[in-house]
Amino acid sequence: MYPRAFHYHRAGSLREAASMLSEFGDAKLLAGGQSLIPLMKLRYANPSHLVDLNFIEGTSYIKEESGVLRFGALTRHAEIEASTVAGKIPIIHDCAAGIADVQVRNRGTIGGSLAEADPSGDWATVLITLQTEVRCQKSQGDRRVQLTDFIKDAYTTALAQDELVSEVVVKVPPKGSAGAYLAFKRSAPVYPTASAAVQLTMDGETCKDAAIALGCVGLTAIKAKDAEAALRGQRVTEKTIAAAVEAARAVADPQSDMRGSVDYKRMLAGSLVKRAIDIADRRARGEQVEAGHIYA
Ligand SMILES: Cc1cc2nc3c(=O)[nH]c(=O)nc-3n(C[C@H](O)[C@H](O)[C@H](O)COP(=O)(O)OP(=O)(O)OC[C@H]3O[C@@H](n4cnc5c(N)ncnc54)[C@H](O)[C@@H]3O)c2cc1C
């Protein structure tokens, strides 16, 4: 189906784009279009004005500065996948490389993904295991929001109607810290059935800190705090991993759908956590371990 008629505008700067949102009211931003255009074609989204961000200079970049990685809002998943700078945080590479297929990765952006807040989206699940800040821009001024406060609910963020994402800033984890992101999918170009992100900071044999998040098993990415506590300050053994997996399963809150039943998804989430802990632990000890998504 064709989208309903709309007015198309090409923004010259992020500030101008924010001004247009304020001026037009019933307007949507266009980044990669990988979520928005299908919704417009299905007529679930019918904005009167479309503000295209794609022609704004300097909105696509990956920079390392003073202990953080900065991603421009329009940075494509494929650019992150190919970046050696982003690859310094392996869980970020796992995420970018596993999103859908190459066509979607070539168009879809990190800023658009976070702004969409799709419960099945990969970025939020991964980035809440790291310290992530979202830079938000209005026509007058900007602000910084922690990712944990940015995602409010399914498809709902802290963005005001006339505000946009300008940059995503991720703190580089300390030495001895590494993560892994695994998703279970029916095929590449579909969203995962369940996913798990694990970031471990090791001090010799002891897990100094753990961050564990589950994706696609709740209305937003879920931070598995009891699972983290099961590992924190402990050696990573079969027993502590089993405790973390049980705690992760308990906090999962999936819905039954064509991808599987509630029980199936809960079991799956636990299994993904178990595998991701193993990979994160080995990576934190300096081992090079490939982590690819798992297909049905
Ligand atoms: C077949 C297919 C499979 C997919 N599979 C996956 C998957 O497995 N995992 C996954 O994570 N994603 C998946 N996606 C989604 C993809 O990652 C999208 O790129 C992403 O959800 C949205 O990014 P976008 O840049 O395309 O945003 P758009 O579609 O352009 O915009 C999405 C929404 O965000 C708003 N927006 C865009 N940019 C900004 C900004 N800078 N500030 C504020 N608001 C903004 C738009 O107005 C719109 O409401 C898939 C998409 C398709 C078509």
Ligand as a Chemical Component Dictionary entry (heavy atoms), coordinates in Angstrom:
data_LIG
# 
_chem_comp.id                   LIG 
_chem_comp.type                 NON-POLYMER 
_chem_comp.pdbx_formal_charge   0 
_chem_comp.three_letter_code    LIG 
# 
loop_
_chem_comp_atom.comp_id 
_chem_comp_atom.atom_id 
_chem_comp_atom.alt_atom_id 
_chem_comp_atom.type_symbol 
_chem_comp_atom.charge 
_chem_comp_atom.model_Cartn_x 
_chem_comp_atom.model_Cartn_y 
_chem_comp_atom.model_Cartn_z 
_chem_comp_atom.pdbx_ordinal 
LIG C1  C1  C 0 12.847 -6.372 7.731  1  
LIG C2  C2  C 0 13.353 -5.643 8.935  2  
LIG C3  C3  C 0 13.961 -6.347 9.963  3  
LIG C4  C4  C 0 14.435 -5.691 11.085 4  
LIG N1  N1  N 0 15.043 -6.425 12.068 5  
LIG C5  C5  C 0 15.574 -5.804 13.141 6  
LIG C6  C6  C 0 16.256 -6.539 14.151 7  
LIG O1  O1  O 0 16.447 -7.743 14.077 8  
LIG N2  N2  N 0 16.731 -5.838 15.223 9  
LIG C7  C7  C 0 16.587 -4.467 15.333 10 
LIG O2  O2  O 0 17.055 -3.882 16.297 11 
LIG N3  N3  N 0 15.955 -3.770 14.384 12 
LIG C8  C8  C 0 15.441 -4.385 13.303 13 
LIG N4  N4  N 0 14.813 -3.649 12.326 14 
LIG C9  C9  C 0 14.636 -2.196 12.531 15 
LIG C10 C10 C 0 15.869 -1.413 12.116 16 
LIG O3  O3  O 0 16.916 -1.640 13.034 17 
LIG C11 C11 C 0 15.586 0.088  12.094 18 
LIG O4  O4  O 0 16.720 0.633  11.550 19 
LIG C12 C12 C 0 15.300 0.795  13.376 20 
LIG O5  O5  O 0 14.270 0.253  14.132 21 
LIG C13 C13 C 0 14.867 2.255  13.161 22 
LIG O6  O6  O 0 15.916 2.991  12.688 23 
LIG P1  P1  P 0 15.752 3.911  11.417 24 
LIG O7  O7  O 0 17.000 4.720  11.353 25 
LIG O8  O8  O 0 15.419 3.092  10.232 26 
LIG O9  O9  O 0 14.553 4.866  11.853 27 
LIG P2  P2  P 0 13.255 5.355  11.082 28 
LIG O10 O10 O 0 12.474 4.210  10.587 29 
LIG O11 O11 O 0 13.616 6.404  10.094 30 
LIG O12 O12 O 0 12.508 6.063  12.298 31 
LIG C14 C14 C 0 11.950 5.297  13.350 32 
LIG C15 C15 C 0 11.244 6.249  14.334 33 
LIG O13 O13 O 0 12.191 7.028  15.039 34 
LIG C16 C16 C 0 12.049 8.427  14.752 35 
LIG N5  N5  N 0 13.418 8.929  14.603 36 
LIG C17 C17 C 0 14.350 8.555  13.697 37 
LIG N6  N6  N 0 15.509 9.167  13.950 38 
LIG C18 C18 C 0 15.311 9.941  15.032 39 
LIG C19 C19 C 0 16.160 10.817 15.795 40 
LIG N7  N7  N 0 17.446 11.031 15.482 41 
LIG N8  N8  N 0 15.619 11.451 16.873 42 
LIG C20 C20 C 0 14.316 11.245 17.225 43 
LIG N9  N9  N 0 13.464 10.447 16.537 44 
LIG C21 C21 C 0 13.977 9.793  15.456 45 
LIG C22 C22 C 0 11.228 8.493  13.487 46 
LIG O14 O14 O 0 10.468 9.677  13.410 47 
LIG C23 C23 C 0 10.328 7.263  13.640 48 
LIG O15 O15 O 0 9.250  7.554  14.475 49 
LIG C24 C24 C 0 14.316 -4.277 11.196 50 
LIG C25 C25 C 0 13.690 -3.551 10.157 51 
LIG C26 C26 C 0 13.226 -4.220 9.041  52 
LIG C27 C27 C 0 12.594 -3.426 7.928  53 
# 
loop_
_chem_comp_bond.comp_id 
_chem_comp_bond.atom_id_1 
_chem_comp_bond.atom_id_2 
_chem_comp_bond.value_order 
_chem_comp_bond.pdbx_ordinal 
LIG C1  C2  SING 1  
LIG C2  C3  SING 2  
LIG C2  C26 DOUB 3  
LIG C3  C4  DOUB 4  
LIG C4  N1  SING 5  
LIG C4  C24 SING 6  
LIG N1  C5  DOUB 7  
LIG C5  C6  SING 8  
LIG C5  C8  SING 9  
LIG C6  O1  DOUB 10 
LIG C6  N2  SING 11 
LIG N2  C7  SING 12 
LIG C7  O2  DOUB 13 
LIG C7  N3  SING 14 
LIG N3  C8  DOUB 15 
LIG C8  N4  SING 16 
LIG N4  C9  SING 17 
LIG N4  C24 SING 18 
LIG C9  C10 SING 19 
LIG C10 O3  SING 20 
LIG C10 C11 SING 21 
LIG C11 O4  SING 22 
LIG C11 C12 SING 23 
LIG C12 O5  SING 24 
LIG C12 C13 SING 25 
LIG C13 O6  SING 26 
LIG O6  P1  SING 27 
LIG P1  O7  DOUB 28 
LIG P1  O8  SING 29 
LIG P1  O9  SING 30 
LIG O9  P2  SING 31 
LIG P2  O10 DOUB 32 
LIG P2  O11 SING 33 
LIG P2  O12 SING 34 
LIG O12 C14 SING 35 
LIG C14 C15 SING 36 
LIG C15 O13 SING 37 
LIG C15 C23 SING 38 
LIG O13 C16 SING 39 
LIG C16 N5  SING 40 
LIG C16 C22 SING 41 
LIG N5  C17 SING 42 
LIG N5  C21 SING 43 
LIG C17 N6  DOUB 44 
LIG N6  C18 SING 45 
LIG C18 C19 SING 46 
LIG C18 C21 DOUB 47 
LIG C19 N7  SING 48 
LIG C19 N8  DOUB 49 
LIG N8  C20 SING 50 
LIG C20 N9  DOUB 51 
LIG N9  C21 SING 52 
LIG C22 O14 SING 53 
LIG C22 C23 SING 54 
LIG C23 O15 SING 55 
LIG C24 C25 DOUB 56 
LIG C25 C26 SING 57 
LIG C26 C27 SING 58 
# 
